[in-house]
Amino acid sequence: MPHNPVREIMTRSPLVRCAPDETVAEACRKMDELCCGSALVCDGDRLVGIFTERDLVRRVVARGMDPARTPLRAVMTVDPVTIGPDQPVREAIRIMDEGSFRYLPVVEEGRLVGIVSARDLPYEEIGKMARMLELEHTLAERIW
């Protein structure tokens, strides 16, 4: 599994896609319909942002913003970190751990093709990588 490509674990559909001008409330309805914790914000096929449950809590509710009037462009994570579908699963684990991400969009030739959720990651591989990830955290703490 460590060398298997991301395309083997990613979700291709249904993906929650929203336009930047859609409201937070509209995005949340779509997320609820598909039992998904994130909305991929696209301009056509091009990914321009991601909006997650965490963003809803921190950037909307905690700030007293009205979800029915707030456009996604105001509260989404712009230009999110992505991964290619042919990169190894091991790299997805490393990126998600390093950034504390629960969702990692998959982009190929500039087009959104899927998403990797923390639930999609193989636990066995995470376990094998635990020591290396711990060392990276320790080194990062020393640098800061």
Buried (B, 14 or more C-beta within 10 A) or exposed (E): EEEEBBBEBBBEEEBBBBBBEBBBBBBBBBBEEEEBBBBBBBEEEEBBBBBBBBBBEEBBEEEEBEBEEBBBBEBBBEEBEBBBBEBBBBBBBBBBBEEEBBBBBBBBEEEBBBBBBBEBBBEEBBEBBEEEBEEBEEEEEEEE
